[in-house]
């Protein structure tokens, strides 16, 4: 039995992970490691629902505003950096909190990744050519056929992520999911997984309300500043892509807002589908803090 404990807080977007994580970190007098693939980018402020400055001041957070959108960063790099940080922080804390909605980042910390195969020369170029000729739908079908598990989790409208999955599949002749799962790492800490959930209607209402609050806080203006860099991988995400399409005159602002909300709800549904496959997750409503603490203390 490991004496060190990693408390993992996961769940769909807008369910209340930040508030619960801060309360737990405060109670256990420890720190929070963010496992969010977009909150690491310092240029993405409003659209990533980062903890507020007040929340960041309450508890020490890691992997918030640590990278630029100009930098390539993925789950493999996050695993390396996060495990190194955990080794350091566990020297002064018995418990740490890992909080995030990015399933691959959480998986990287808990299970690890195998080394990715070397990509044969010309593979990316051929995939890119196919995408340019046949479009996003062709790319989606190819990835769905090659790796249905990964396709359920990935942002299905992010061509960069889809092309990466496809080239790894071609190079390794195996689905990306199988490559990820070959190596069963043993971490020097125990893990307690806490999943936060709400009734679907309540969650969707919170997603819509949060999007309204983001828009009021200047989401469209933030996206406008980022528009010249819209092709960067970091910006191929819900919350920005819809506004870029609006700026390209594909539809009006009212339709952009409708799509922002709809796509956020769809993202939440994909997150839940991914997490519900894991029988080790203990599910709670976010306000059930006493029950969550009881489970952690007895775990």
N, C-alpha and C positions, 0 to 999 in steps of 0.2 A: 504494500500500500504506500503510495507516494504521500509525503507530508505536504507537498505543494499542490495547490488547487487552482485550476483555471475555470472561472465561472463564465460560461458562454451565453450571451443574450442575443437571440436571433428572432426573426419574425418579419412580416411584410412591412413595406414602407408605410410610414405614418401611424404605426400601431402604438408607438410610445416607448421605443427601446432606449432612447437617450435619457429620458427621465428616470426610468427604472435603473439603468446602469449607474447613473450618478448617485441615486439613493443607496444602491448596494455598495458602491465604491466608498461612499461616505461612511456607511455603517461598518464596513470591514477595514476602514482606514487604508485604502489601497489606491491603485491607479487604473486607468482605462486604456485599453489598446483598441483603436478603431479598426474594424474590418470592413470598410466601405471603399469600394474601388474608385469613387468619385470625390469623396471628401478629402482625399490626400492632395487634391489640386488647389493651390492657393488662389488661382484666378476664378475658380467656380465657387461663388459664395452663396448666392440666393438659391439657385436651382438645385443645390445638393442637400439642402436642409441641414446644414452643419449645426452643431451645438452653438448656442449664442455666446457672445463674449462673457456674459455672466455665468453661463453654465461651464464654460471652459476654465473660468477662474475658480470654480468650486472644487474641482477635482483635476488632477494632472491627466491630460489626454495625450496619446501618441498617435501618429499617422493622421493628423489633421493639418492641412496646409503645409505639407512637407515637400511637395514636388510641384514642378511646373507642368502645364499641359504640353509643353514642348518636349518633355522627357517621355520616352517609352518606358512603361512600367506594367508588369503583369503579375499574375498570381504566383508565378515561380519566384520572381524577385521579392514579392511580399513575404513568401514563406521564409526565404533566407533572412530577410531583415527582421521579421517578426520573431522568429525563433531566437535569433541573436539577442534581441531586446528582452524577450522573456527570460532567457538565461541570466541576464543582468538584473532584471527587476525582482526575480524570485530570490535573489540573495538578500533582499531587504524586506520582502513581503511573503507571507504564507499563502495569500490569495491574490489573484489578479482577475480583472474583468475584461473579457473580449466581447466587443459589441459591434454588430454590423448586419447589414442586409445582403452583402455580397457572398453568395453561397460558395463560390470558388475560393475566395479569400479565407473563409472559415475552414473550408475543407483543406486548404493548403497547410494551415497551422495544425489541425488535428490529425491529418492523415499523411501529408506530404505528397510530393510529386516525383515521378520518375524523371530521369533525364529525357528530354525530348529528342527524337531522332534527327539526324542531320538531313536537311532538306535538299534533295537533288537539284542541281542547277537547272534553271528554267521552269521549275514547278510553279512558283508564284506568278511568273509571267504568263504561263498558260492559263492559270486560274483567273488572273486579272483580265486576260483577253476574253475568256468565256463570260465573265461578269459584264464586261463592257458591251459585248455583242448580245447577250441573252437576258441580262438584267438581274435584279435582286431575287426575283422569284426562282430563277434557275439555281442561283447560289443557295437559297434556302432549301430547295428540294435535294440538292447534292449533299448538304450537311445533314439534313434529316435522315437521308438514306444511309449515310456513312456512320452517323453517331446520334441516334435518336435521343439518348439520355442527355447529352450535352446540348442538343438542339432545344430541349425543353427549358433549359436554364439560360442559355445565351440570349443576349439582346438580338432578336431575330431580324432587326432592321439595321444592324451594324455590320456593314460589309467587311470591315477590317477583321472583326472577330470571326466571322464566318469563313473568310478566306484562310485565316490562320488555322482554324480547325480542319479545313479541307486539306491543306498542304501537309499537315502533320499526319492525317489519315493516309494520304498518298505515300508519304515517306516511310511510314511505319507499317503500312498494310493492316493497321488495326484502328479501331475507333479511339478517339482521344480519351474516352471514358476508361477503356481498358488500360491504356498507357498510364493514366493517373492512378489506377488501382493496383498495379502490379506490386508496388513497394508498400509493405505494411510497416510503417515506422512505429517505433516505440518512443513516446515522449516521456521525459522525466517528471511528469506531473499528472495528477488525476484531473478528470474533466467532468463538470456538471453542466448539462445542456438545458437551458431554460428557453422555451418558445413562448412568445407572446401572441395572443390571437384575440380577435373580436368577431362578433357576428358580421357577416358579409356586408349587410346594409349599413351597419355602424362604421365599419372600416372604410367603405366607399365614401360615406359622408365626410369622414375625417380627411380622406385624400382630397376630395373636392374643396373642402374648406381650407386645407393647407395650400392648395394651388391658388385659390383666391388670395390668400395672405401673401404668397410669393409674388403674385402679379402686382399687388398693391405695394409691395416693398421694392419693386423695380426689376422684376425678372426680364421683362421685354427689353428694358434699357441695358441690362447686363448682357443679354444675348446680342444686342446690337453692337456692343463694344467688342464682343468675341467673334462677330460675323466674319472678319477677314481671315480668321484661323479655323473656320467651320469644318475644314476637311481633316483636321487632326483627330486621331483616334479617341482622345479624351472627350471630344465633343459629339461623338456619335452616340448620343444618349437621350433618353426621355427627358424633357424639360428644356432642351435647347434645340434639338433637331426640328421640332414642330415650329418653333419661332423662326428658324432659318428658312424653312419652307415658306412661311408667311412673308418673310422679307424678300423671297424670290418670286413673290406674287402668285404662288400656287393656290392660295385661298385667302379669305379675309381674316381679320383679327378674331372675330367671333368664332369662326371655324377653328382657328389655331387654339383658342382656349378650350373648345370642346374636345379637340384631339389631345391636348395636354392632360386633361382629366381622364379621358378614356384610356390613353396609353399608360398612364400611371396606375389606373385600376388593373389593367391587364398585366402590368409588371408585378403588382402585388399578388395577383393570382398565380403567376409563374413561380414567384418566390415560395408561396405556400405549397404548391405542388411539389417543389423540390424538397422542402423541409419535412413534409408529411411522410416522406419515404423513410425517414430515420426514426426507428423505434426507440432510440435512446433519448429523444427530446421529451422533456416534461413540459406540458402545455398549461399556461395560466392566462387569465385576463390580466392586463397590466396593473390594475389596482389591487390585485391580490398579493401585495408585497409581503405581508406577514407569512403567508403560506410559502412564498418563494424563499424567504429567509430561513424558514423552518427546514425546508428541504435541503438547502445548502449546508446548514449547520449539522444536519444529521447525515449528510452524504459523505 
